[in-house]
Amino acid sequence: MPDPSDPAGERPGKDLVVALLRQEWSTLADLLAGLSDEQWSRPVLPGWDVHDVVAHVVGTERMLSGEQAPPVAPGADEPPHVHNPIGKANEQWVLSLRGRSHAELLGDLRAVTDRRLAALEAMSEEELRAPSWTPAGDADYGRFMEIRIFDCYMHEQDIRVAVGRPGHEDGPVADAALREVVLALGYIVGKRVGAPDGSRVTIALTGPIERQLHVAVDGRATLVAALDGPPTAAIALSSTLFLRLAGGRLDPASVRDQIRRQGDPTLAERLATNLAYTI
């Protein structure tokens, strides 16, 4: 159970990081092994089908293994879904792996994740805490791996939605993915939602993961274990929907009837419609 005095929970140590990545990659590979060729070709994200999403995961892990992304052909147009340097690097891997068969790409996924797990298991706790660039800014290598758990889990769920195979919506990996969004709640509520100073908000997750998340705005928006009074505004929704909205996977207007609102109607509406924060 989460510690109520620490809404985000403690950072996982090396053994737990490795265990969570092993579980996520195994779950993803098992899901892919059961897909038809038609399902592998279903659209998932702008410009990407299931094959491309898997290529992105493979490419990122190859990059972390020290491989360089294959160069893009000179004069190639940059697709409209590429918006930044990270997206450009991701696209290089995706394009380079489009010629692989689905079976070959699944083999690539299993091979590179086996190598990555072996490399992570060989690291010491101190090496995991060494300074490192991460997609969330400068931190340590372990923090990068925590973000990898989130990213791979989100892409697993992307694929599940595309192929109509829901699942894996709770458990240790889902908890770890949720923790990433919880860590960003101060930014989400303060910057994305624009909650005014003095306001208090609650986000109630109704399942499969059940959680009460509170943010107090006193000069800055801060995640807190409990509020000092009733919330100014509150929303309630499933943890699955919360993660999809935070990841920018859904138009909030399309799921409006799945989010209960309470308190100040304007703030509750802004809270329900501005959860997306990932790039």
C-alpha positions as CSV (number, residue, x, y, z in Angstrom):
1,M,0.0,0.0,0.0
2,P,1.3,3.5,-0.7
3,D,2.5,5.5,2.3
4,P,-0.2,8.2,2.9
5,S,2.5,10.6,4.1
6,D,4.4,10.3,0.8
7,P,1.9,10.5,-2.1
8,A,4.5,9.8,-4.7
9,G,6.1,7.0,-2.8
10,E,9.9,6.2,-2.5
11,R,12.1,5.9,-5.5
12,P,12.7,2.2,-6.4
13,G,16.1,0.7,-5.9
14,K,18.1,-1.1,-8.5
15,D,16.6,-4.5,-7.9
16,L,13.1,-3.2,-8.2
17,V,13.8,-1.2,-11.3
18,V,15.2,-4.3,-13.0
19,A,12.3,-6.4,-11.9
20,L,9.8,-3.9,-13.2
21,L,11.5,-3.6,-16.5
22,R,11.7,-7.4,-16.8
23,Q,8.0,-7.7,-16.1
24,E,7.0,-4.9,-18.5
25,W,9.1,-6.2,-21.4
26,S,7.9,-9.8,-20.8
27,T,4.3,-8.6,-20.8
28,L,4.8,-6.6,-23.9
29,A,6.5,-9.4,-25.8
30,D,3.7,-11.9,-24.8
31,L,1.1,-9.4,-26.0
32,L,2.8,-9.0,-29.3
33,A,3.3,-12.7,-29.8
34,G,-0.5,-13.1,-30.0
35,L,-1.1,-10.5,-32.6
36,S,-2.1,-11.1,-36.2
37,D,-0.4,-9.3,-39.1
38,E,-3.4,-7.1,-39.4
39,Q,-3.2,-6.1,-35.8
40,W,0.5,-5.3,-36.1
41,S,-0.5,-2.8,-38.9
42,R,-3.2,-1.0,-36.9
43,P,-2.6,2.7,-36.3
44,V,-1.6,3.6,-32.7
45,L,-0.1,7.1,-32.5
46,P,0.2,9.9,-35.2
47,G,2.3,8.4,-37.9
48,W,2.9,5.1,-36.1
49,D,1.3,1.7,-36.3
50,V,1.9,-1.1,-33.8
51,H,5.1,-2.2,-35.7
52,D,6.4,1.4,-35.4
53,V,5.7,1.6,-31.7
54,V,7.7,-1.6,-31.1
55,A,10.4,-0.3,-33.3
56,H,10.6,2.9,-31.1
57,V,11.0,0.7,-28.0
58,V,13.7,-1.4,-29.7
59,G,15.5,1.7,-30.9
60,T,15.5,3.4,-27.5
61,E,17.0,0.3,-25.8
62,R,19.5,-0.1,-28.6
63,M,20.5,3.6,-28.1
64,L,20.9,2.9,-24.4
65,S,23.1,-0.1,-25.3
66,G,25.4,2.3,-27.1
67,E,24.2,1.9,-30.7
68,Q,23.8,4.9,-33.0
69,A,20.5,5.5,-34.8
70,P,20.9,4.8,-38.5
71,P,21.0,8.1,-40.5
72,V,18.0,9.3,-42.4
73,A,18.3,9.5,-46.2
74,P,19.5,12.9,-47.3
75,G,16.6,15.2,-48.3
76,A,14.0,13.1,-46.6
77,D,11.0,15.1,-45.4
78,E,10.4,15.3,-41.7
79,P,7.0,13.9,-40.9
80,P,4.4,16.3,-39.3
81,H,4.3,14.2,-36.1
82,V,8.0,15.0,-35.3
83,H,8.1,18.1,-33.2
84,N,11.5,18.1,-31.4
85,P,15.0,16.6,-31.4
86,I,13.9,13.6,-29.3
87,G,11.1,12.9,-31.8
88,K,13.6,13.2,-34.7
89,A,15.9,10.6,-33.1
90,N,12.9,8.3,-32.4
91,E,11.8,8.5,-36.0
92,Q,15.3,7.5,-37.2
93,W,15.0,4.2,-35.4
94,V,11.4,3.7,-36.5
95,L,12.2,4.2,-40.2
96,S,15.3,2.0,-40.0
97,L,13.2,-0.9,-38.6
98,R,10.2,-0.7,-40.9
99,G,11.7,-3.3,-43.2
100,R,11.8,-5.9,-40.5
101,S,9.1,-8.5,-40.5
102,H,6.8,-8.5,-37.4
103,A,8.4,-11.7,-36.2
104,E,11.9,-10.4,-36.7
105,L,11.0,-7.2,-34.8
106,L,9.6,-9.2,-31.9
107,G,12.9,-11.1,-31.9
108,D,14.8,-7.8,-31.9
109,L,12.7,-6.7,-28.9
110,R,13.4,-9.9,-26.9
111,A,17.1,-9.8,-27.8
112,V,17.7,-6.1,-26.9
113,T,15.7,-6.2,-23.7
114,D,17.7,-9.3,-22.6
115,R,20.9,-7.4,-23.1
116,R,19.6,-4.4,-21.3
117,L,18.5,-6.5,-18.3
118,A,21.9,-8.1,-18.1
119,A,23.6,-4.7,-18.2
120,L,21.3,-3.3,-15.5
121,E,21.8,-6.3,-13.3
122,A,25.5,-5.9,-13.5
123,M,25.4,-2.3,-12.4
124,S,25.8,-1.3,-8.7
125,E,23.4,0.9,-6.9
126,E,26.0,3.6,-7.0
127,E,26.3,3.3,-10.8
128,L,22.5,3.6,-11.1
129,R,22.7,6.9,-9.1
130,A,25.4,8.4,-11.4
131,P,24.5,11.7,-13.0
132,S,22.7,11.3,-16.4
133,W,20.7,13.1,-18.9
134,T,17.0,12.0,-18.9
135,P,14.0,13.0,-20.9
136,A,12.9,15.0,-17.9
137,G,16.2,16.9,-17.5
138,D,19.4,16.2,-15.7
139,A,19.1,13.6,-12.9
140,D,20.6,10.2,-12.5
141,Y,20.6,7.0,-14.6
142,G,18.1,5.3,-12.3
143,R,15.7,8.1,-12.9
144,F,16.1,7.5,-16.6
145,M,15.2,3.9,-16.1
146,E,12.1,4.9,-14.0
147,I,11.0,6.9,-17.0
148,R,11.7,3.9,-19.3
149,I,9.2,1.9,-17.2
150,F,6.6,4.6,-17.7
151,D,7.3,4.9,-21.4
152,C,7.2,1.2,-22.2
153,Y,4.1,0.7,-20.1
154,M,2.3,3.6,-21.9
155,H,3.2,2.1,-25.2
156,E,2.0,-1.3,-24.1
157,Q,-1.4,0.3,-23.3
158,D,-1.3,2.2,-26.6
159,I,-1.0,-1.2,-28.4
160,R,-3.7,-2.8,-26.2
161,V,-6.2,0.0,-27.2
162,A,-5.3,-0.3,-30.9
163,V,-5.8,-4.1,-31.0
164,G,-8.7,-4.3,-28.5
165,R,-7.0,-6.3,-25.9
166,P,-7.3,-4.4,-22.6
167,G,-5.3,-5.6,-19.6
168,H,-2.4,-5.0,-17.2
169,E,-4.2,-2.0,-15.7
170,D,-3.0,-2.5,-12.2
171,G,-0.1,-4.2,-10.4
172,P,3.5,-3.1,-9.8
173,V,4.3,-1.8,-13.2
174,A,1.1,0.2,-13.5
175,D,1.8,1.6,-10.0
176,A,5.2,2.7,-11.2
177,A,3.8,4.3,-14.3
178,L,1.2,6.1,-12.2
179,R,4.0,7.4,-9.9
180,E,5.5,9.2,-12.8
181,V,2.3,11.2,-13.4
182,V,1.9,11.8,-9.6
183,L,5.4,13.3,-9.6
184,A,4.3,15.8,-12.2
185,L,1.0,16.8,-10.5
186,G,2.4,20.1,-9.2
187,Y,3.3,21.1,-12.7
188,I,0.1,19.8,-14.1
189,V,-2.1,21.6,-11.6
190,G,0.0,24.8,-11.4
191,K,1.0,25.3,-15.0
192,R,-1.3,23.2,-17.2
193,V,-4.5,23.7,-15.2
194,G,-3.5,27.2,-13.9
195,A,-5.1,26.6,-10.5
196,P,-5.2,30.0,-8.7
197,D,-3.2,30.7,-5.5
198,G,-5.0,29.4,-2.4
199,S,-6.9,26.7,-4.3
200,R,-7.0,23.0,-3.2
201,V,-7.7,20.2,-5.7
202,T,-8.3,16.5,-5.4
203,I,-8.1,13.8,-8.0
204,A,-9.8,10.6,-7.0
205,L,-8.8,7.5,-8.9
206,T,-11.6,5.0,-8.7
207,G,-9.8,1.9,-9.9
208,P,-8.3,-0.4,-11.0
209,I,-5.7,1.6,-9.0
210,E,-7.5,3.5,-6.2
211,R,-5.8,6.6,-4.9
212,Q,-6.6,10.0,-3.5
213,L,-4.3,12.7,-5.0
214,H,-4.2,16.2,-3.5
215,V,-2.5,19.4,-4.6
216,A,-2.4,22.6,-2.6
217,V,-1.5,25.9,-4.3
218,D,0.3,28.3,-2.0
219,G,2.6,30.3,-4.2
220,R,3.3,27.1,-6.1
221,A,1.3,24.0,-6.6
222,T,2.5,21.1,-4.4
223,L,1.5,17.5,-4.0
224,V,0.4,16.9,-0.4
225,A,-0.7,13.9,1.6
226,A,-3.9,15.5,2.7
227,L,-5.7,18.9,2.3
228,D,-6.2,21.3,5.2
229,G,-9.9,21.7,4.3
230,P,-12.3,20.7,1.6
231,P,-11.1,20.9,-2.0
232,T,-11.8,23.9,-4.1
233,A,-12.4,21.5,-7.0
234,A,-12.3,17.7,-7.4
235,I,-12.6,15.2,-10.2
236,A,-13.0,11.4,-10.1
237,L,-12.0,9.0,-12.8
238,S,-10.5,5.6,-13.4
239,S,-6.7,5.3,-13.1
240,T,-6.6,3.9,-16.6
241,L,-8.3,7.0,-18.0
242,F,-6.2,9.3,-15.9
243,L,-3.0,7.8,-17.3
244,R,-4.3,8.0,-20.9
245,L,-5.2,11.7,-20.4
246,A,-1.9,12.5,-18.7
247,G,-0.1,10.9,-21.6
248,G,-2.0,13.0,-24.1
249,R,-3.6,10.0,-25.7
250,L,-7.2,11.2,-25.6
251,D,-9.2,14.3,-26.4
252,P,-10.7,15.2,-23.0
253,A,-14.0,16.1,-24.7
254,S,-14.4,12.5,-25.9
255,V,-14.5,11.1,-22.4
256,R,-16.2,14.0,-20.6
257,D,-19.0,11.7,-19.3
258,Q,-16.4,9.4,-17.7
259,I,-15.1,12.2,-15.3
260,R,-17.1,13.3,-12.3
261,R,-16.6,16.9,-11.2
262,Q,-17.2,18.6,-7.9
263,G,-16.7,22.0,-6.4
264,D,-15.9,25.1,-8.4
265,P,-17.2,24.3,-11.9
266,T,-14.6,26.3,-13.8
267,L,-11.6,24.9,-11.9
268,A,-13.0,21.4,-12.0
269,E,-13.5,21.7,-15.8
270,R,-9.9,23.0,-16.3
271,L,-8.7,20.1,-14.2
272,A,-10.6,17.5,-16.2
273,T,-9.4,18.9,-19.5
274,N,-5.8,19.9,-18.9
275,L,-4.1,16.7,-17.5
276,A,-1.9,16.1,-20.5
277,Y,1.8,16.9,-19.9
278,T,4.0,14.5,-21.8
279,I,5.8,15.6,-25.0
